Amino acid sequence: MPDPQVKPGPSRFVKIGVPVLISALAIWLVTRQLDFQAVGDAFGQLSVGSIVLILICFSVGLVLRGLTCWIILGGKISFMNTFWGMNLGYLLNTVIPLRLGEFGRAAFLAERGSQRLSYLEALASIVAERILDLLVGFSFLVFCLFFLIQNEALKKIAWIGILLLALVIAFIFYATRNKEQVVLWLRGRFNQSKLMVNKVIPALEQLLTGFQFFIKPERFALAYLILAVSWSFSMIEFFILQSAILQTSEWWWPMVVIPASAFVNALPAAPGGLGVFEAGTVGAYALVGVDKAPALAMALVVHLVQIVIPAALGAIALLKTGQSLSSMVEKAVTIQHRKEL
């Protein structure tokens, strides 16, 4: 009998085939006409001191991101559980595609919330973190486009992105602030639908509860500021690499590269964002005139650090909770499957 957990046909292709194709295309674009010798030469410019500084910067940025997640959750669970859950999510995302690890991360947080945090509230906090990421990334990018780069086409793209993001945040703010009215309206509008009344509306109510962060100005501003500092440490990583590998560089280039690579990395791709992060980084550096080989070398170093450290911390989280990686992967995939039903 076929496995009921795996949907055959187009659905399975979308889940597995499309991400793999996107990663394959990204890898082809990056390696096409690439001087591999030049990539090796770029790696040769790195010193042990540079690598140590990059590891320190990434670790500090990771702790600050964990603090941001804790603030978004409103202290409903401890900082350490928030931090372990965040890294467990990163670990899961390195082995399963489409960022399904976030479902496992939400389950981990809910289990450690001592009944104070529902699964959907935990998932809402992760969505809120991603939205805040977009806002911080656009802030840095817009600063560069309007004050450091003279390119009207890029400025138009930035304005469109800001407008769309502002509309999403405004919608979430309105729905969260008026949660009771929105829920009552939906119950009245769809009172004949058992699916809406018994599943969709209660789920939406819990999500809006998790979005309370957006209507708390002090929490929102503090989380935004801390996350912006976390992004700044990522930019320092690239600045260290630029100083070691490139003959000439500008201090503000990472302010373009980090948002661009992060946005591209949001595409559905193979586990760990294989290929797409590198493509985003190489493409962003191409905008400021950096050759593909050194740009790829820098991207590979940063991406490797982004995978190894969170994966190690995620493994520690598994050991502390007595769970296995396979059980968490199964839990994440099962939860995602149920959400589709």
C-alpha positions as a Markdown table, in Angstrom:
| # | Residue | x | y | z |
|---|---|---|---|---|
| 1 | Met | 0.0 | 0.0 | 0.0 |
| 2 | Pro | 1.3 | 3.5 | -0.7 |
| 3 | Asp | 2.5 | 5.6 | 2.2 |
| 4 | Pro | -0.4 | 7.9 | 3.2 |
| 5 | Gln | 2.0 | 10.5 | 4.4 |
| 6 | Val | 3.4 | 11.1 | 0.9 |
| 7 | Lys | 1.2 | 12.6 | -1.7 |
| 8 | Pro | 2.0 | 11.3 | -5.1 |
| 9 | Gly | 2.0 | 13.2 | -8.4 |
| 10 | Pro | 2.3 | 17.0 | -8.7 |
| 11 | Ser | 2.2 | 17.7 | -5.0 |
| 12 | Arg | 5.3 | 15.5 | -4.4 |
| 13 | Phe | 7.1 | 17.2 | -7.3 |
| 14 | Val | 6.3 | 20.6 | -6.0 |
| 15 | Lys | 7.7 | 19.7 | -2.6 |
| 16 | Ile | 10.9 | 18.0 | -3.8 |
| 17 | Gly | 11.4 | 18.5 | -7.5 |
| 18 | Val | 10.9 | 22.3 | -7.6 |
| 19 | Pro | 13.3 | 23.1 | -4.8 |
| 20 | Val | 16.0 | 20.8 | -6.2 |
| 21 | Leu | 15.5 | 22.4 | -9.7 |
| 22 | Ile | 15.9 | 25.9 | -8.3 |
| 23 | Ser | 19.1 | 25.0 | -6.4 |
| 24 | Ala | 20.4 | 23.2 | -9.5 |
| 25 | Leu | 19.7 | 26.3 | -11.6 |
| 26 | Ala | 21.4 | 28.5 | -9.0 |
| 27 | Ile | 24.5 | 26.3 | -8.9 |
| 28 | Trp | 24.7 | 26.3 | -12.7 |
| 29 | Leu | 24.5 | 30.1 | -12.9 |
| 30 | Val | 27.2 | 30.5 | -10.3 |
| 31 | Thr | 29.6 | 27.9 | -11.7 |
| 32 | Arg | 29.0 | 28.8 | -15.4 |
| 33 | Gln | 32.3 | 30.2 | -16.8 |
| 34 | Leu | 33.8 | 30.2 | -13.4 |
| 35 | Asp | 37.6 | 30.3 | -12.8 |
| 36 | Phe | 38.0 | 27.7 | -10.2 |
| 37 | Gln | 41.6 | 28.5 | -9.8 |
| 38 | Ala | 40.7 | 32.0 | -8.9 |
| 39 | Val | 38.3 | 30.7 | -6.3 |
| 40 | Gly | 41.1 | 28.6 | -4.7 |
| 41 | Asp | 43.4 | 31.7 | -4.8 |
| 42 | Ala | 40.7 | 33.7 | -2.9 |
| 43 | Phe | 40.5 | 31.0 | -0.2 |
| 44 | Gly | 44.3 | 31.2 | 0.0 |
| 45 | Gln | 44.1 | 34.8 | 1.1 |
| 46 | Leu | 42.2 | 33.9 | 4.3 |
| 47 | Ser | 44.1 | 33.7 | 7.6 |
| 48 | Val | 43.2 | 31.8 | 10.7 |
| 49 | Gly | 42.6 | 35.2 | 12.4 |
| 50 | Ser | 40.1 | 36.1 | 9.8 |
| 51 | Ile | 38.2 | 32.9 | 10.2 |
| 52 | Val | 38.2 | 33.2 | 14.0 |
| 53 | Leu | 36.8 | 36.8 | 13.8 |
| 54 | Ile | 34.0 | 35.6 | 11.4 |
| 55 | Leu | 33.1 | 32.8 | 13.8 |
| 56 | Ile | 32.9 | 35.3 | 16.7 |
| 57 | Cys | 30.8 | 37.7 | 14.7 |
| 58 | Phe | 28.4 | 35.0 | 13.6 |
| 59 | Ser | 28.0 | 33.7 | 17.1 |
| 60 | Val | 27.3 | 37.2 | 18.5 |
| 61 | Gly | 24.7 | 37.8 | 15.8 |
| 62 | Leu | 23.1 | 34.4 | 16.5 |
| 63 | Val | 22.7 | 35.2 | 20.2 |
| 64 | Leu | 21.2 | 38.6 | 19.3 |
| 65 | Arg | 18.7 | 36.9 | 16.9 |
| 66 | Gly | 17.8 | 34.5 | 19.7 |
| 67 | Leu | 17.1 | 37.5 | 21.9 |
| 68 | Thr | 14.9 | 39.0 | 19.2 |
| 69 | Cys | 12.9 | 35.8 | 19.0 |
| 70 | Trp | 12.5 | 35.8 | 22.8 |
| 71 | Ile | 11.2 | 39.4 | 22.8 |
| 72 | Ile | 8.7 | 38.5 | 20.0 |
| 73 | Leu | 7.4 | 35.6 | 22.2 |
| 74 | Gly | 6.9 | 38.0 | 25.0 |
| 75 | Gly | 8.9 | 35.9 | 27.5 |
| 76 | Lys | 6.4 | 33.1 | 27.4 |
| 77 | Ile | 9.3 | 30.6 | 27.4 |
| 78 | Ser | 12.9 | 31.0 | 28.6 |
| 79 | Phe | 15.6 | 32.6 | 26.5 |
| 80 | Met | 17.6 | 29.4 | 26.4 |
| 81 | Asn | 14.6 | 27.3 | 25.2 |
| 82 | Thr | 14.0 | 30.0 | 22.5 |
| 83 | Phe | 17.7 | 29.9 | 21.5 |
| 84 | Trp | 17.8 | 26.1 | 21.4 |
| 85 | Gly | 14.5 | 26.0 | 19.4 |
| 86 | Met | 15.8 | 28.5 | 16.9 |
| 87 | Asn | 19.0 | 26.5 | 16.2 |
| 88 | Leu | 17.0 | 23.2 | 16.1 |
| 89 | Gly | 14.9 | 24.8 | 13.3 |
| 90 | Tyr | 18.1 | 25.8 | 11.4 |
| 91 | Leu | 19.3 | 22.2 | 11.8 |
| 92 | Leu | 16.1 | 20.8 | 10.4 |
| 93 | Asn | 16.2 | 23.2 | 7.5 |
| 94 | Thr | 19.5 | 21.8 | 6.5 |
| 95 | Val | 18.1 | 18.3 | 6.0 |
| 96 | Ile | 14.5 | 19.0 | 4.7 |
| 97 | Pro | 13.5 | 21.4 | 2.0 |
| 98 | Leu | 11.0 | 24.3 | 1.8 |
| 99 | Arg | 11.9 | 25.4 | 5.4 |
| 100 | Leu | 9.7 | 22.7 | 6.8 |
| 101 | Gly | 12.1 | 22.8 | 9.8 |
| 102 | Glu | 10.1 | 25.8 | 11.1 |
| 103 | Phe | 7.2 | 23.4 | 11.9 |
| 104 | Gly | 9.5 | 21.4 | 14.0 |
| 105 | Arg | 10.8 | 24.5 | 15.7 |
| 106 | Ala | 7.3 | 25.7 | 16.5 |
| 107 | Ala | 6.5 | 22.3 | 18.0 |
| 108 | Phe | 9.7 | 22.4 | 20.1 |
| 109 | Leu | 8.8 | 25.9 | 21.4 |
| 110 | Ala | 5.2 | 24.9 | 22.2 |
| 111 | Glu | 6.3 | 21.8 | 24.1 |
| 112 | Arg | 8.5 | 23.9 | 26.3 |
| 113 | Gly | 6.0 | 26.7 | 26.9 |
| 114 | Ser | 4.5 | 25.0 | 30.0 |
| 115 | Gln | 1.0 | 25.4 | 28.5 |
| 116 | Arg | 1.6 | 29.1 | 28.1 |
| 117 | Leu | 2.3 | 28.9 | 24.4 |
| 118 | Ser | 0.2 | 27.1 | 21.8 |
| 119 | Tyr | 1.7 | 25.6 | 18.6 |
| 120 | Leu | 0.1 | 28.2 | 16.4 |
| 121 | Glu | 1.3 | 31.0 | 18.6 |
| 122 | Ala | 4.8 | 29.7 | 18.3 |
| 123 | Leu | 4.5 | 29.4 | 14.6 |
| 124 | Ala | 3.1 | 33.0 | 14.5 |
| 125 | Ser | 6.2 | 34.2 | 16.3 |
| 126 | Ile | 8.4 | 32.6 | 13.6 |
| 127 | Val | 6.4 | 34.3 | 10.9 |
| 128 | Ala | 6.7 | 37.6 | 12.8 |
| 129 | Glu | 10.5 | 37.1 | 12.9 |
| 130 | Arg | 10.6 | 36.5 | 9.2 |
| 131 | Ile | 8.5 | 39.7 | 8.5 |
| 132 | Leu | 10.8 | 41.7 | 10.8 |
| 133 | Asp | 13.8 | 40.2 | 8.9 |
| 134 | Leu | 12.3 | 41.6 | 5.7 |
| 135 | Leu | 11.8 | 45.0 | 7.3 |
| 136 | Val | 15.3 | 45.2 | 8.6 |
| 137 | Gly | 16.8 | 44.0 | 5.2 |
| 138 | Phe | 14.8 | 46.5 | 3.3 |
| 139 | Ser | 15.9 | 49.2 | 5.7 |
| 140 | Phe | 19.6 | 48.5 | 5.0 |
| 141 | Leu | 19.0 | 48.1 | 1.3 |
| 142 | Val | 17.0 | 51.3 | 0.9 |
| 143 | Phe | 19.7 | 53.3 | 2.8 |
| 144 | Cys | 22.2 | 52.1 | 0.2 |
| 145 | Leu | 20.0 | 52.7 | -2.8 |
| 146 | Phe | 19.1 | 56.2 | -1.8 |
| 147 | Phe | 22.3 | 57.4 | -0.4 |
| 148 | Leu | 25.1 | 55.3 | -1.8 |
| 149 | Ile | 24.0 | 53.8 | -5.2 |
| 150 | Gln | 22.7 | 55.8 | -8.1 |
| 151 | Asn | 20.4 | 53.4 | -9.9 |
| 152 | Glu | 16.8 | 54.4 | -10.6 |
| 153 | Ala | 15.7 | 50.9 | -11.6 |
| 154 | Leu | 16.9 | 49.5 | -8.2 |
| 155 | Lys | 15.3 | 52.3 | -6.4 |
| 156 | Lys | 11.9 | 51.5 | -8.0 |
| 157 | Ile | 12.3 | 47.9 | -7.0 |
| 158 | Ala | 13.0 | 49.0 | -3.4 |
| 159 | Trp | 10.0 | 51.2 | -3.3 |
| 160 | Ile | 7.7 | 48.4 | -4.5 |
| 161 | Gly | 9.2 | 46.0 | -1.9 |
| 162 | Ile | 8.7 | 48.6 | 0.9 |
| 163 | Leu | 5.1 | 49.2 | -0.2 |
| 164 | Leu | 4.2 | 45.5 | -0.3 |
| 165 | Leu | 5.8 | 44.9 | 3.1 |
| 166 | Ala | 4.0 | 48.0 | 4.6 |
| 167 | Leu | 0.7 | 46.6 | 3.4 |
| 168 | Val | 1.3 | 43.2 | 4.9 |
| 169 | Ile | 2.3 | 44.7 | 8.3 |
| 170 | Ala | -0.7 | 47.1 | 8.2 |
| 171 | Phe | -3.0 | 44.2 | 7.5 |
| 172 | Ile | -1.5 | 42.1 | 10.4 |
| 173 | Phe | -1.6 | 45.1 | 12.7 |
| 174 | Tyr | -5.3 | 45.8 | 12.0 |
| 175 | Ala | -6.3 | 42.1 | 12.3 |
| 176 | Thr | -4.4 | 41.7 | 15.5 |
| 177 | Arg | -5.6 | 44.9 | 17.1 |
| 178 | Asn | -9.2 | 44.0 | 16.2 |
| 179 | Lys | -8.9 | 40.3 | 16.8 |
| 180 | Glu | -12.2 | 39.8 | 18.5 |
| 181 | Gln | -14.1 | 41.7 | 15.9 |
| 182 | Val | -12.3 | 39.9 | 13.0 |
| 183 | Val | -13.1 | 36.5 | 14.6 |
| 184 | Leu | -16.7 | 37.4 | 15.3 |
| 185 | Trp | -17.1 | 38.6 | 11.7 |
| 186 | Leu | -15.6 | 35.4 | 10.3 |
| 187 | Arg | -17.8 | 33.2 | 12.5 |
| 188 | Gly | -20.9 | 35.1 | 11.3 |
| 189 | Arg | -19.8 | 35.0 | 7.7 |
| 190 | Phe | -18.9 | 31.3 | 7.6 |
| 191 | Asn | -21.2 | 29.9 | 10.3 |
| 192 | Gln | -22.4 | 27.2 | 7.9 |
| 193 | Ser | -19.0 | 25.9 | 7.2 |
| 194 | Lys | -17.8 | 23.3 | 9.7 |
| 195 | Leu | -14.2 | 23.5 | 8.4 |
| 196 | Met | -14.1 | 27.3 | 9.0 |
| 197 | Val | -15.8 | 27.2 | 12.4 |
| 198 | Asn | -14.0 | 24.2 | 13.8 |
| 199 | Lys | -10.5 | 24.5 | 12.3 |
| 200 | Val | -9.7 | 27.6 | 10.2 |
| 201 | Ile | -11.1 | 30.3 | 12.5 |
| 202 | Pro | -9.7 | 28.9 | 15.8 |
| 203 | Ala | -6.3 | 28.5 | 14.1 |
| 204 | Leu | -6.5 | 32.1 | 12.9 |
| 205 | Glu | -7.4 | 33.3 | 16.3 |
| 206 | Gln | -4.3 | 31.6 | 17.8 |
| 207 | Leu | -2.1 | 33.0 | 15.0 |
| 208 | Leu | -3.4 | 36.5 | 15.8 |
| 209 | Thr | -2.7 | 36.0 | 19.5 |
| 210 | Gly | 0.9 | 35.1 | 18.4 |
| 211 | Phe | 1.0 | 38.4 | 16.4 |
| 212 | Gln | 0.4 | 40.5 | 19.5 |
| 213 | Phe | 4.0 | 41.6 | 19.1 |
| 214 | Phe | 3.1 | 43.9 | 16.3 |
| 215 | Ile | 0.8 | 46.0 | 18.4 |
| 216 | Lys | 3.3 | 46.5 | 21.2 |
| 217 | Pro | 5.4 | 49.5 | 20.1 |
| 218 | Glu | 8.1 | 49.1 | 22.7 |
| 219 | Arg | 8.6 | 45.4 | 22.0 |
| 220 | Phe | 8.5 | 46.0 | 18.2 |
| 221 | Ala | 11.1 | 48.8 | 18.3 |
| 222 | Leu | 13.4 | 46.8 | 20.7 |
| 223 | Ala | 13.2 | 43.7 | 18.6 |
| 224 | Tyr | 13.8 | 45.7 | 15.4 |
| 225 | Leu | 16.9 | 47.4 | 16.9 |
| 226 | Ile | 18.4 | 44.2 | 18.2 |
| 227 | Leu | 17.8 | 42.3 | 14.9 |
| 228 | Ala | 19.3 | 45.2 | 13.0 |
| 229 | Val | 22.5 | 44.9 | 15.2 |
| 230 | Ser | 22.4 | 41.1 | 14.5 |
| 231 | Trp | 22.4 | 41.9 | 10.8 |
| 232 | Ser | 25.3 | 44.3 | 11.3 |
| 233 | Phe | 27.5 | 41.5 | 12.6 |
| 234 | Ser | 26.7 | 39.5 | 9.5 |
| 235 | Met | 27.9 | 42.5 | 7.5 |
| 236 | Ile | 31.1 | 42.7 | 9.5 |
| 237 | Glu | 31.7 | 39.0 | 8.4 |
| 238 | Phe | 31.6 | 40.0 | 4.8 |
| 239 | Phe | 33.7 | 43.2 | 5.5 |
| 240 | Ile | 36.4 | 41.0 | 7.0 |
| 241 | Leu | 36.3 | 38.7 | 4.0 |
| 242 | Gln | 36.5 | 41.7 | 1.6 |
| 243 | Ser | 39.5 | 43.1 | 3.4 |
| 244 | Ala | 41.3 | 39.8 | 3.2 |
| 245 | Ile | 40.4 | 38.7 | -0.4 |
| 246 | Leu | 39.7 | 41.9 | -2.4 |
| 247 | Gln | 42.4 | 44.4 | -3.4 |
| 248 | Thr | 39.8 | 47.2 | -3.1 |
| 249 | Ser | 36.4 | 47.3 | -1.4 |
| 250 | Glu | 33.9 | 49.6 | 0.1 |
| 251 | Trp | 32.6 | 49.4 | 3.7 |
| 252 | Trp | 28.9 | 49.6 | 2.5 |
| 253 | Trp | 29.0 | 46.7 | 0.0 |
| 254 | Pro | 27.8 | 44.1 | 2.7 |
| 255 | Met | 24.7 | 46.4 | 3.2 |
| 256 | Val | 23.7 | 45.4 | -0.3 |
| 257 | Val | 25.0 | 41.8 | -0.3 |
| 258 | Ile | 23.4 | 40.6 | 3.0 |
| 259 | Pro | 19.8 | 41.7 | 2.1 |
| 260 | Ala | 20.1 | 40.5 | -1.5 |
| 261 | Ser | 21.4 | 37.0 | -0.4 |
| 262 | Ala | 18.8 | 36.8 | 2.3 |
| 263 | Phe | 15.9 | 37.6 | 0.0 |
| 264 | Val | 17.1 | 35.1 | -2.6 |
| 265 | Asn | 17.7 | 32.5 | 0.1 |
| 266 | Ala | 14.0 | 32.7 | 0.8 |
| 267 | Leu | 13.2 | 30.9 | -2.4 |
| 268 | Pro | 12.1 | 27.3 | -2.2 |
| 269 | Ala | 15.4 | 25.4 | -2.6 |
| 270 | Ala | 17.2 | 22.3 | -1.6 |
| 271 | Pro | 17.9 | 21.8 | 2.1 |
| 272 | Gly | 20.2 | 24.5 | 3.6 |
| 273 | Gly | 19.5 | 26.9 | 0.7 |
| 274 | Leu | 22.1 | 25.1 | -1.3 |
| 275 | Gly | 23.1 | 27.2 | -4.3 |
| 276 | Val | 20.6 | 30.0 | -3.9 |
| 277 | Phe | 22.5 | 31.8 | -1.1 |
| 278 | Glu | 25.7 | 31.7 | -3.2 |
| 279 | Ala | 23.8 | 32.9 | -6.3 |
| 280 | Gly | 22.3 | 35.9 | -4.4 |
| 281 | Thr | 25.7 | 36.8 | -2.9 |
| 282 | Val | 27.5 | 36.6 | -6.3 |
| 283 | Gly | 24.8 | 38.5 | -8.0 |
| 284 | Ala | 24.8 | 41.3 | -5.4 |
| 285 | Tyr | 28.6 | 41.6 | -5.6 |
| 286 | Ala | 28.4 | 41.8 | -9.4 |
| 287 | Leu | 26.3 | 44.9 | -9.0 |
| 288 | Val | 29.3 | 46.7 | -7.4 |
| 289 | Gly | 31.8 | 45.2 | -9.8 |
| 290 | Val | 33.3 | 42.3 | -7.9 |
| 291 | Asp | 34.3 | 39.3 | -10.0 |
| 292 | Lys | 32.5 | 36.0 | -9.6 |
| 293 | Ala | 35.4 | 34.0 | -8.2 |
| 294 | Pro | 36.2 | 36.0 | -5.1 |
| 295 | Ala | 32.4 | 36.7 | -4.5 |
| 296 | Leu | 31.7 | 32.9 | -4.5 |
| 297 | Ala | 34.6 | 32.3 | -2.1 |
| 298 | Met | 33.2 | 34.8 | 0.3 |
| 299 | Ala | 29.7 | 33.3 | 0.0 |
| 300 | Leu | 30.9 | 29.8 | 0.6 |
| 301 | Val | 32.7 | 30.8 | 3.8 |
| 302 | Val | 29.7 | 32.6 | 5.2 |
| 303 | His | 27.3 | 29.9 | 4.2 |
| 304 | Leu | 29.4 | 27.2 | 5.7 |
| 305 | Val | 29.5 | 29.0 | 9.0 |
| 306 | Gln | 25.7 | 29.6 | 8.8 |
| 307 | Ile | 25.2 | 25.9 | 8.5 |
| 308 | Val | 27.8 | 24.4 | 10.8 |
| 309 | Ile | 27.3 | 26.5 | 14.0 |
| 310 | Pro | 23.5 | 26.3 | 14.1 |
| 311 | Ala | 23.6 | 22.7 | 13.2 |
| 312 | Ala | 26.0 | 22.0 | 16.1 |
| 313 | Leu | 23.8 | 24.0 | 18.5 |
| 314 | Gly | 20.7 | 22.2 | 17.1 |
| 315 | Ala | 22.3 | 18.9 | 17.8 |
| 316 | Ile | 23.0 | 20.0 | 21.4 |
| 317 | Ala | 19.3 | 20.9 | 21.7 |
| 318 | Leu | 18.4 | 17.4 | 20.6 |
| 319 | Leu | 20.7 | 15.9 | 23.2 |
| 320 | Lys | 19.3 | 18.1 | 26.0 |
| 321 | Thr | 15.8 | 17.0 | 25.2 |
| 322 | Gly | 16.5 | 13.4 | 24.5 |
| 323 | Gln | 15.0 | 13.5 | 21.0 |
| 324 | Ser | 16.5 | 12.2 | 17.7 |
| 325 | Leu | 16.9 | 14.1 | 14.5 |
| 326 | Ser | 14.8 | 11.6 | 12.6 |
| 327 | Ser | 11.9 | 12.0 | 15.1 |
| 328 | Met | 12.0 | 15.8 | 14.7 |
| 329 | Val | 12.1 | 15.6 | 11.0 |
| 330 | Glu | 9.2 | 13.2 | 11.0 |
| 331 | Lys | 7.3 | 15.6 | 13.4 |
| 332 | Ala | 7.9 | 18.6 | 11.2 |
| 333 | Val | 6.8 | 16.8 | 8.0 |
| 334 | Thr | 3.8 | 15.3 | 9.7 |
| 335 | Ile | 2.6 | 18.6 | 11.1 |
| 336 | Gln | 3.0 | 20.3 | 7.7 |
| 337 | His | 1.1 | 17.5 | 6.0 |
| 338 | Arg | -1.8 | 17.9 | 8.5 |
| 339 | Lys | -1.9 | 21.6 | 7.8 |
| 340 | Glu | -2.6 | 20.8 | 4.2 |
| 341 | Leu | -5.5 | 18.5 | 4.9 |
